[in-house]
Amino acid sequence: MKLCFSVDALSSAGDHAWRLLEDGKHWRPSSFAEALQPGDGKLTDRETLQAWVGRRLRSDKEFCLIPKDKPGRFDFFMRGIFAHAIIHRLSSAPLPDREDLIQCMASSTPGTAWLIYLDLAGHFKALDTNKNRIIGNLDIAVRGEVASAEAYVGKEAASKAAYVDGLYHQFLAGWWEHLNSRRLSVFVPDTEKLEELDQIRQKILDWEPEACASQPPT
């Protein structure tokens, strides 16, 4: 699996976006989460990327944008321009496995607030939300709802074929959206909005990585 990240800035209204360049200081106007262009920054270091995610920015004549602070815990309004991590896949993407979902659910003991999610490699994982954060988590490609009851997590839930089938269908649709949008932490779509499972599966199998992203990441 070959991938890198870019850093995009988005206005609070969502009507303006910018892309961080490879010097790590200058920005260019862009479409949010667009394909890589020559000169764009391609980040692979998680610590550097994490420092950007959620950072507030402001306009600047020389650099276009400059970083400010990260919002505080009680900064509810989140107005302004903020930085986001965008994933760029340089190799083919896997098809998530239904049996992997079953094993993940079965190993998640009811009574804990679990988040079932797909990581960047297309593997199902369970996150204890009492100990780990969801917002800004760079490992989450697709996420479901947080659940702790036996009807949703644990061996009993994993044994219900109809429930597993429905959840797997949702996650596959979310995985396709993740691949197509280049965004992290995509919510699984509502069941009434889903295409047929075979259609989604074929879209994932036919998906191709970015052609222009074959340059070595910096």
N, C-alpha and C positions, 0 to 999 in steps of 0.2 A: 504494500500500500504506500503510494507516494502522494504526499499532499503538502501544501503550505497554506499560509493564511495571509490575507491582506487586512488592512485596517481601514474601514470606511467610517466617515462621519455623516450623521443624519440630523437634519433640523427637527425640532419638536413637531412641526406640522407635517413632516415627511415629504416636503416639496423641494428640498435641496439636499444634495449629497456631495461628498468629496472623498478622494482616495489618497492615502498617505504614500508618498514617493519613496524610492529606495534610499535616499539620504536620511530618512527618518525624521525630517524636519518640514519639508515642503509638502503641500497638498495640491491636488488638481480637482476641478469640478468633474463630477462623474454621475453616472446613474448608480443608485444604491445596489450593491452586490453584483455589479457587472463583471464580465470576464476580465482577466488580467490583460493589461496593456504594457508595452515597453516602458520601462522606467518606474513601474509600480513597485512598491516595497513588497517583498515576499518573505514573510517571517516564518521561522520554524522553532524558534526558542520560546518555550511556553512562558517563562518568567517575563520576558520582554512583552509578549503579547498580552499577558494578564495585566500588566501595568497600564496598558492602553484601554482595555475593555471597561466601558462605563465611565471613562474620563470625560469631563466636561471640556469643551473647547470654545474659543471665541475668535472672531475675525481679526485678521492681522494683514497689514499692507504688504509686508515682506514675504511671509510664509503662507499666506492665505488663511491659515488657522494656526493657533498656538494652544497648547494644553493648559488647562487650569487645574482644578482639584477634582476629586471624585465626590459625588453627592453623599451627604451624610445619611445616617439611618432615618432621620426624620425629615428628609428633603422629599416631601411627597409629590410636589408638583412636577419635578423633572423637566423644567422648561429650559430651552436652549438647544445647543448642539452637543451631541454625545458620540463617542467612538464605539464601534462595534467590530467584532471579529467576523471575517468572511472566509469561508473555507474554499480552497481551490484544489480539486483532485487532479493529480497528474497521471493517474493510472485507473484502470477499471474498478468499478465498485461491486462489492459482493451482494448476493441476495440473502437477506436475513433468513434464518432457519427456524421453522415452527418448533422443532424439538428443543432448540436452544431456549425459546420462550417458555416452554413447559418446565424445563430444568430450573430456569431462573425463578419462576413463580413458586415451584415446589420447595425451593431452598429458602424462601422468604417467610419467616415465621410470623403468623398473624399476631397483632398486638403492637407492632412497630409501624410507624408511618413510612411506608416504602414508596419510592418512586421507581417504577419499572421504566427503563429507557433503553434506547439503542445507542451504543457508543460509536465512535467514528469508524470503527472497523466493521460495523454492522452486527455486533454481538449484543445480545440482551443482557442487561445488568440491572441490579437492584441497589438503590441508594437509600441509606438510612437518613431521612431528612432531619432527624433530630441532631445529627452529628455533622452533616455535610450540607453545603449550600447548593441551591439549584440555579439561582440567578448568577450569570457570569461564569458558569461552569463550562469549561472548554471541552469537556469530554462528552457532553450530551448532544447527540445529533437529533434524536427524536424522543419526545417524552410523552408519557401518559398522565393520568391523574394520580395524585398521592392517595394511597389506600392502605388500610390496616386490617380490615375485617376478613374473616375466613371466606366470604363469598368472592373476594377479589384477589387475595394472595394466599399462599400456602398450598399444601398438598391437595386439600379438598377442591380449591378453585382450579388447580392445575389438572385435576382429573375430569373436569367438565368439558367435554370436547366442543360443545356448541359455544361456550364462553371463550375458550381458547381460540377457536376459529375466528370468532368476531374480533377479538383483540388483535390477533395476528393480521387480519385483514386491515384493520385500522393502522397498525404499525407499518405495514408494507406501503400503504398510501402515504403515510408520513415520511417514510424513507425516500419515496419518489419525490415528494415535495422538497425534502432536504437536498437531494441531489440536484434538482432542477433550479432551486432558488439560491443555493450556496449558503444558506443560513443555518445557524446552530439552534438547538433547543426548539425545534419545530413541534408544535402540539399535534397529536394524532387528530385527524379530522373526524367530524361526527359521522356516524354510521349511515345516515340518510344521504350523505354527500359522496359516498364511495362509488367508484367505478367497479366493474366486475374484477374479481381477484386475478383472473388470468390476464386481463388487460393491464393491470398494474404490474404484475410480474414481468410481462413482456416488455413494458416500458423500461423497467429497471435493467433487464438483460440487454436491451438495445441502447441504453444510455452510454454516451462516450465522454471521456475526460476532455478538458480544455486543450485544444490543439496548440494555442499560442503559449501555453504554460510549460512547454517542454524545456524552457531555459532553466538552468540551475537556480534554485531559490537562494536568496541572500539573507 
